[in-house]
Amino acid sequence: MKEGKKWYNDVIMVGSLLFIIPPVGIYGIYKSETIPRLWKNTVYSSLIIVAVIFLLVYLF
């Protein structure tokens, strides 16, 4: 069986999926071996901040 490039190692594909289908894009960032750890942490931090803001707006 031929080993090709995995979809989650394609930075452009993962970036596009992050905006088009966010859950799939987040999974792609998690699985990616080519996206640097700094960018992974930045995306995760941004998602947490947005979730907290939405939660605060909903509660108050």
Buried (B, 14 or more C-beta within 10 A) or exposed (E): EEEEEEEBBBBEBBBEBBEEEEEBBBBBBEEBEEBEEEEEEEBEEEBEEEEEEEEEEEEE
